[in-house]
Amino acid sequence: MSESAGHPAVVAAIRERMAASPDGAITFRDYMELALYHEPHGYYREERVKIGRDGDFYTSASIGTLMGELLAAHVAAYGAGGRDAASAGERDAAAHGPDAAPAPLRLVEWGGGTGRLALHLLDELRRAHPDVYAHTTYMLIESSGYHRRLQAETLHEHAALIRFADGEVWAEEPPEDHLIVIANELVDAFPVHRMRWREQRWEECAVVWDERRKAFGELWRPADDPALLAHADALGVAWREGQQAEFNLAAAEWVRRVGRRIRSGQLIVIDYGDVSAELYAAHRQLGTLMCYRRHQASADALVYAGEQDVTAHVNFSVCLAAAADAGFSPTRLQTQREFLVELGILGKLQDAHDPNPFSEKARRNRAIRQLLLSDQMSELFKVMTAYKHPASAEEEAVR
C-alpha cells in the first residue's frame, strides 16, 4: 500500500466496504464519510491536534477570543429580552419585557471541536452579562469521544452549565423555547456527493482501489439516485459541459431537524461557502472540494484517507430554503466581516502605540485584522442567522 493512501486502518475499512460492492466501487460520499468518521481512526476521530499552529488548519475560534466574545453579546441580547443584535434593531418578542428577569437561555453548540468557542463565549457572558449567564445552560453535541474529553477539560470552570448530548437523541426531543443553536464550521464537513454534468446527463464520482498503484482512484458512472437528480433540478443552474459540483444532501436535512427542535430562538451557522449562483459559476468548473493537511491545501481527496481534512463549500441557498421550510423567519446571510462589524468588533480595537508586538493589546488588534481583512475568513466565511419568535398568547392558546 502506498504511504500516501492514508491511515492503514481507514484504508482497510474503505477497501472492505468496496469488497462488499458488486463492482468494487463505493460512492465518493461513502468514501468521505469513512475517511473522516471511521471509528476510531477517521480524521475527526483520531486523537491528535487538528486546529491551530500544530494542526492542519485554523478556525475563527482559534484566532484569539473575539468570535466567542461577540457571540456572547449576540446571545446576551436575546437572553436579556432586549434588542436582537442581528434583527435590524427590532425588539425581540421573547415573552418577557426589558425589566423582567431573563428567561432560561439554552445554548447548543453542534460540533464544538476543542471547546474553545464555548469557553470564550461563556467567559465573556459571565464577565459582561452575569444575569444572563446565571440563567444559561450550554449543551455540546459532539460525536467524537476524543473531542468530548477535550471540551470537558477546556470548560471545567463552567462545568455547572455544561451538558453533553447525542445528536440523534437530542433531535428527537420536544421543541423548546429560548433555544439558540450554534454551528461553527460544521456543515462543510458533512460527506458530499461529487457530481459531473457530461453529455446532458449527470454522472456521480465513485472511488475504487487501484491494485497496481496501491492507491485509490476515481470512477465516474451515470447518476441514478432520485434524490440527487431532484436536488440538481431544484438548484436551477445552467450547467456547463464537464462541470463538477458537490451536493451536500445532509445540510438541508440537518437544518430542518434543528428547526423542529427550536420553537423559539435562533440558528447560527458559521462556515465557508456561498449562494448557488457563486458556487456553480464559470470559475468553479471543478467544484469546491478542498483538503487540508499540515496547513497545506490540496484538491486531492483520494490520498491520506483519515489523515487530512476533506471539505466542500456550503451551499447557503439550500440552507436558507431549508430554514424557511422549517419555519424560521426572518433568515439572513452575511459575510463574517459584516456580522462581526454589526456586533461591534471595531469597538474592540485598542490604541496601537504599544511598542511591544507581543503584548495582549497587539495580539488582539492582529486578531481583529485577521478576522476582518483576511480573504480566507472575512468574505469567504458566511454567517446564516435564522429566527423563530415566541408565540403570542393567542397562538399558545391554540396549541
Secondary structure, 3 states (H helix, E strand, C coil): CCHHHECHHHHHHHHHHHHCCCCCCEEHHHHHHHHHHCCCCCCCCCCCCCECCCCCECCHHHCCCHHHHHHHHHHHHHHCCCECCCCCCCECCCCCCCCCCCCCEEEEEECCCCCHHHHHHHHHHHHHCHHHHCCEEEEEECCCHHHHHHHHHHCHHHCCCEEEECHHHHHCCCCECCEEEEEECCHHHCCCEEEEEECCEEEEEEEEEECCCCEEEEEEEECCCHHHHHHHHHHCCCCCCCCEEEECHHHHHHHHHHHHHECCEEEEEEEEEECHHHHCCHHHCCCCCEEEECCEEECCCCCCECCCEEECCEEHHHHHHHHHHCCCCCEEEEEHHHHHHHCCHHHHCCCCCCCCCCCHHHHHHHHHHHHHHCHHHHHCEEEEEEEECCCCHHHHHHC
